[in-house]
Amino acid sequence: RYFHFAPSWWHRMEVLGNHVVELVVPWFLLLPATTMITTTPQHLFRYCRIVGGSIQIMFQGVLILSGNLSYLNWLTAIPALFCLDDEFLK
């Protein structure tokens, strides 16, 4: 309920962030997983997957805290966890 009373500039920024997270970031999650991360493109793919997964998890966390479609947000956040590899989680 508190998010509803935020200033209008805040709501505009929320819409922009929402569009980026829902239209751009999911493409990061679809990059191929590789075991060799020594070459530049594969290292870049891993970095983009980690960034994309982290952004998705944080975004879904905010939505869960706001109480907006909470069950669906948990279902969306769980697959994003698979973007975080063992090396990142150490």
KAFENZI-V888420 format. One record per helix or strand of 3 or more residues. SS is the DSSP state (H for helix, E for strand). FROM is the first residue (numbers start at 1). TO is the last residue. If there is no record, write none. Layout:
[[SS FROM TO] [SS FROM TO]]
This chain:
[[H 2 5] [H 8 23] [H 25 29] [H 40 66] [H 70 81] [H 86 89]]
